[in-house]
Structures are given as structure tokens and as C-alpha cells.
């Protein structure tokens, strides 16, 4: 329970007036003239208001509530609201939110200062996802298999003609045709003789161009998990306890 000069209040009790509650005497300690409950005779079981703890059992113990992001009334929890404000949600007029640690990992906020080389997070901010889908900009440089399908072909035919008459010259000249004759007219290549361009060879061709290049798809674009190894436990926050003093 929270200890104040007049009366403790928490989830089920409304303090008188609109003034911010302050602890009596030394903050966080019971009044010297208080009764057993005011003195906090539970000893080590007494907790500071707003403290978050981990439990391994399935329920929130007395004076605690689950850190499940629930909204609770400011009027019935002014002391806790004075500590949390609307950092964890709410309209800051009638309700405010408790921390939501369901399936979330708590990290230190920038209330403690900036961590060198790390991203800073304000108290109460929620950040991160359990799965992620890569965008094109996030993909590493890579290659894909490609297939080329030609759209046409080129066909070339050639024909070498020769006169079927007796040759009239034994020395080839530009524009001459091969002719028949009694003498041998075929020679063996590679003799190093000078080549002469002859007529009688007709070449014709036709074709088409173009084609299609197909790049194969790779991957399904499915989200992938980015969750670290974990074991689920319960987080609870003290809603009724000693009002903490500043260090």
C-alpha cells in the first residue's frame, strides 16, 4: 500500500482533493505514529509503487497488476499516475496505461542516458516486429538465371556453278567461271598460291531478328522470423506500495 500523511490509496481507493500525494516524513517510510499497516510491517514484502517484477506463476499477486497495457482510472490511482504519467498510453485526463510487456523484451530507456553507439528509446515507446519481409532495397546483390528464346533465324544458301564446256584459258582471271576440260582443274589447298575471285557463286539469305529474355524468379517473398530465443514469463507492476523518493 502507498503511505501518505492522511490515507493510503491505490486501485480501489480515492484520496481526498486533487493535490499530488506526497509521502509523510521520509519518503517511502511509514509514519512513526501509524498503525501496523501504515508502518509497512510486511517488511521485505513491501514494494515501491511502480516497480516491475518477473513472476513464474500465472497470476498477479496482491498489490500488483499484469503489465498488459491495461488502462486504469487516474482518480483511483493518482499516486501511480504521478509516477507513470501517460508514458504507456491513456488520455492523461481520466485514464492512463500500464506498461505492456506481453511478448515484448524490456530495454533501458533514455531516462538513464544515451548508450554509446546504440539507438536511444524514450520511456514507454514500443518498437520492433517479430517478422520482417525484405524490400528490394534491403536485398543483397545477387544474380538470377536467364533464358534467351530467339524470335527468328537466318538461313543462308550458296551455289557454285561451273561451265560444262571446255575451258578456254589455263590461267584464272577476275570474273572467270570454272569450266570443264581435259586437263586437271582441282588443286590441293595450302600450297600458298594466290587466290583469284571467281564468278558463278550465288548466295541468298533471309531471316528475322529479336527474341525474348526470361529471368527466373527466386524466392517466395514470405516474412521471416527475427525472434531471439526466449522463454515466456509474467511481468507485474506494483500498484499499491511505498511511494519512492528521488535519489
C-alpha atoms as one frame of an Amber mdcrd trajectory, in Angstrom:
protein
   0.000   0.000   0.000   1.149   3.575  -0.636   1.741   5.513   2.600   0.628
   9.182   2.723   0.050  11.736   5.508  -3.683  11.026   5.644  -4.629   7.768
   3.973  -3.102   5.294   1.559  -4.829   4.798  -1.769  -4.392   2.624  -4.832
  -6.541   0.720  -7.282  -9.646   0.742  -5.094  -9.315   3.941  -3.075  -9.665
   7.617  -3.994  -7.677  10.191  -1.996  -9.286  13.452  -0.959  -8.649  16.561
  -3.061  -6.709  16.926  -6.312  -3.300  17.569  -4.834  -0.469  15.282  -5.803
   0.053  12.780  -2.985   3.305  13.014  -1.125   4.765  10.575   1.375   4.869
  11.506   5.061   8.137  12.008   6.875  10.905  10.291   4.969   9.582   9.235
   1.547   8.921   5.559   1.325   8.654   5.102   5.092   5.648   4.776   7.393
   4.628   7.477   9.887   6.031   6.984  13.359   2.522   7.173  14.844   0.862
   4.954  12.255  -0.701   1.606  12.898   0.735  -1.734  11.857  -0.478  -1.411
   8.276   0.895   2.147   7.986   4.275   1.033   9.250   4.532  -1.488   6.428
   5.124  -4.374   8.829   5.253  -6.761   5.901   8.964  -5.955   5.903  10.793
  -7.244   2.844   7.439  -7.889   1.169   6.736  -4.145   0.852   7.477  -2.818
  -2.649   7.899   0.585  -4.188   4.936   1.802  -6.190   5.550   1.331  -9.933
   8.229  -1.358  -9.575   8.060  -4.065 -12.266   8.905  -7.635 -11.340   9.034
 -11.001 -13.090   6.968 -13.911 -11.843   6.893 -17.550 -12.892   3.298 -18.160
 -11.816   0.098 -17.480 -13.721  -1.493 -14.638 -11.744  -0.713 -11.148 -10.498
  -0.198 -11.232  -6.712  -1.806  -8.891  -4.227  -0.912  -5.220  -4.747   0.331
  -5.964  -8.294  -1.206  -5.926 -11.771  -0.105  -7.566 -15.006   1.976  -5.412
 -17.329  -0.559  -5.910 -20.109  -1.132  -2.341 -21.264  -4.435  -2.004 -19.419
  -5.924   1.456 -18.890  -6.815   2.288 -15.287  -8.582   5.265 -13.731  -6.435
   8.210 -12.699  -8.853   9.194  -9.942  -8.373   5.868  -8.177  -4.613   5.658
  -8.783  -3.274   9.194  -8.511  -0.039   8.137  -6.848   0.839   5.645  -9.569
  -0.202   8.137 -12.244   2.109  10.747 -10.736   4.962   8.315 -11.418   3.988
   6.888 -14.816   2.034   9.731 -16.404   0.833   8.849 -19.888   4.141   7.293
 -20.960   2.383   3.972 -21.511  -0.829   5.319 -23.046  -4.078   6.865 -21.937
  -5.570  10.315 -22.290  -3.880  11.726 -19.145  -7.277  13.098 -18.060  -9.306
  10.134 -16.873  -7.181   7.045 -17.589  -3.543   6.087 -18.014  -1.862   2.934
 -19.262   0.242   0.309 -17.564   3.360  -0.979 -19.336   2.609  -3.651 -21.947
   5.253  -6.378 -21.808   3.208  -9.088 -23.494   5.567 -10.805 -25.960   7.984
  -7.871 -25.607  11.513  -7.535 -24.302  12.148  -4.600 -21.934  15.168  -2.401
 -22.656  16.637   0.563 -20.834  15.110   3.924 -21.778  16.923   7.191 -22.393
  15.965   8.266 -18.856  19.269   6.597 -17.984  21.169   8.445 -20.705  22.330
   7.665 -24.226  24.040   4.312 -24.735  27.186   4.829 -26.860  26.700   3.576
 -30.398  23.142   2.336 -29.782  19.665   3.619 -30.575  18.001   5.542 -27.768
  14.365   4.856 -26.835  12.101   7.115 -24.752  10.367   5.514 -21.809   7.157
   3.799 -22.870   7.905   3.591 -26.600   7.101   0.341 -28.404   9.397  -0.768
 -31.169  10.166  -3.778 -33.325   8.419  -6.658 -35.086   8.529 -10.423 -34.731
   8.678 -10.980 -38.503  10.045  -8.995 -41.425   9.764  -9.085 -45.217  12.757
  -7.802 -47.162  12.217  -4.979 -49.616  14.162  -4.687 -52.867  16.407  -2.037
 -51.307  17.317  -4.413 -48.460  18.241  -7.381 -50.653  21.938  -8.206 -51.078
  23.461  -8.011 -54.547  22.755 -11.264 -56.379  22.232 -12.905 -59.798  19.353
 -14.718 -61.476  19.350 -17.407 -64.178  18.208 -16.063 -67.569  16.872 -17.907
 -70.651  17.002 -16.471 -74.199  14.305 -17.538 -76.659  15.093 -16.322 -80.209
  12.245 -14.856 -82.189  13.537 -15.959 -85.645  16.506 -17.366 -87.572  18.670
 -16.591 -90.573  19.081 -19.049 -93.443  21.862 -18.678 -95.983  22.343 -20.884
 -99.074  25.168 -20.806-101.568  25.638 -22.280-105.029  28.844 -22.590-107.019
  28.287 -23.014-110.748  30.718 -24.094-113.457  30.534 -24.137-117.211  30.088
 -27.596-118.619  32.222 -26.715-121.618  35.880 -26.900-122.379  37.891 -24.199
-120.664  39.396 -21.525-122.819  42.229 -20.454-120.551  44.567 -22.197-118.194
  45.083 -19.002-116.136  42.207 -17.788-113.924  41.203 -14.146-114.106  38.733
 -11.979-112.215  35.186 -12.836-113.291  36.056 -16.243-114.772  33.965 -19.344
-114.220  35.172 -22.851-113.682  34.875 -24.816-116.877  35.312 -28.378-117.857
  38.276 -29.569-119.754  40.603 -32.411-120.311  43.291 -31.084-118.103  43.110
 -31.352-114.305  41.346 -28.361-112.732  41.387 -29.267-108.984  44.250 -28.392
-106.742  45.216 -29.123-103.160  44.754 -26.305-100.653  47.572 -24.903 -98.607
  50.020 -24.536-101.484  50.307 -20.804-100.922  49.134 -19.917-104.417  47.494
 -16.559-104.990  43.696 -16.751-104.823  41.568 -15.229-107.541  37.955 -14.186
-107.086  35.737 -16.165-109.471  32.173 -15.682-110.591  29.490 -18.331-110.538
  28.801 -18.418-106.801  25.348 -17.214-105.750  24.470 -16.714-102.119  20.980
 -15.848-100.841  19.719 -15.471 -97.319  16.858 -14.311 -95.189  15.994 -14.215
 -91.546  14.380 -12.492 -88.664  15.655 -10.847 -85.519  14.571 -10.304 -81.981
  13.934 -12.664 -79.116  12.810 -12.880 -75.524  14.961 -12.938 -72.393  13.285
 -14.525 -69.379  14.766 -14.061 -65.900  13.782 -16.782 -63.479  12.046 -15.888
 -60.233  13.743 -16.785 -56.968  12.115 -16.809 -53.536   8.529 -16.534 -52.326
   8.604 -13.138 -50.559   7.432 -14.632 -47.292   8.074 -12.907 -43.939  10.793
 -14.497 -41.839  11.104 -14.604 -38.070  13.556 -12.353 -36.254  12.711 -13.503
 -32.719  15.580 -14.311 -30.378  15.431 -17.487 -28.289  13.083 -16.838 -25.392
  11.110 -18.280 -22.520   7.838 -16.612 -21.588   7.217 -15.411 -18.022   4.879
 -12.831 -16.499   5.673  -9.191 -15.715   3.748  -7.452 -12.934   3.797  -3.856
 -11.684   3.278  -2.741  -8.102   0.065  -0.726  -7.868  -0.078  -0.451  -4.091
   3.101   0.152  -2.127   5.630   2.657  -0.841   5.934   5.932  -2.724   9.541
   6.139  -3.991  11.782   9.078  -3.210  14.281  10.571  -5.615  17.893   9.634
  -5.134
